[in-house]
Amino acid sequence: MRSEPAAVLLDMDGTLVDTEGLWWQAVTSVAGRPLTAVDLPFVHGRTIEDVAAYLGSPELTGPLTDAFADRIHRDLTVVRGAPELLAGLAAGAVPTALVSASPRSIVELVLPRLGHAFDLVIANEDTERGKPWPDPYLEAARRLGAAPSRCVAIEDSPAGIAAARAAGCRVLVVSPGQGLPSVHAVCAWQEDYGESLPEEA
């Protein structure tokens, strides 16, 4: 059994807050066409800049950001179990970082709803390359002074999972519909378990 993680690195969209549907709506509104499953790999968990490029113009970055922010203002849902997990990590003095592909302007809209004092917040602007590159997770671990192999990353999207795995983190895959696991399960996590959480003690 590995030791307790040196830090827990948490994705935001689709992990702590159920915003993936809002992001899909925002991209659809800016694209001006219905999105399909073919678009999913280029939209889910990707940076706004990547999606703007996919839609054909870097100039769409602003409209995408505005459309997403508008929906967050109107309809933001915190994922079940997120407050309890964050409170448990704080009570156990486990360092935490928010590692998001969203720009800081979006992150700052969400942070007050989470009610947690993260030790570090990494937004899209903080690294030259965003997810699925490992840079955001490597930067979070570096700033926290933790070896990536001793960090647990909690992610929901293929791009985020790829980024965290490439950085060398233990990766716990979650989904908004299932909610987040307990702090005990997170701190006991070893990726060797595959897609199943270790059983609660």
HELIX and SHEET records of a PDB file:
HELIX    1   1 GLU A   20  ALA A   31  1                                  12    
HELIX    2   2 LEU A   40  VAL A   43  1                                   4    
HELIX    3   3 ILE A   48  LEU A   55  1                                   8    
HELIX    4   4 PRO A   58  LEU A   60  5                                   3    
HELIX    5   5 THR A   61  ARG A   74  1                                  14    
HELIX    6   6 ALA A   82  ALA A   91  1                                  10    
HELIX    7   7 ARG A  104  LEU A  114  1                                  11    
HELIX    8   8 ASN A  124  ASP A  126  5                                   3    
HELIX    9   9 ASP A  135  LEU A  144  1                                  10    
HELIX   10  10 PRO A  148  ARG A  150  5                                   3    
HELIX   11  11 PRO A  158  ALA A  167  1                                  10    
HELIX   12  12 VAL A  183  CYS A  187  1                                   5    
HELIX   13  13 GLU A  191  TYR A  193  5                                   3    
SHEET    1   A 5 LEU A 120  ILE A 122  0                                        
SHEET    2   A 5 THR A  96  VAL A  99  1                                        
SHEET    3   A 5 ALA A   7  LEU A  10  1                                        
SHEET    4   A 5 CYS A 151  GLU A 155  1                                        
SHEET    5   A 5 ARG A 170  VAL A 173  1                                        
END                                                                             
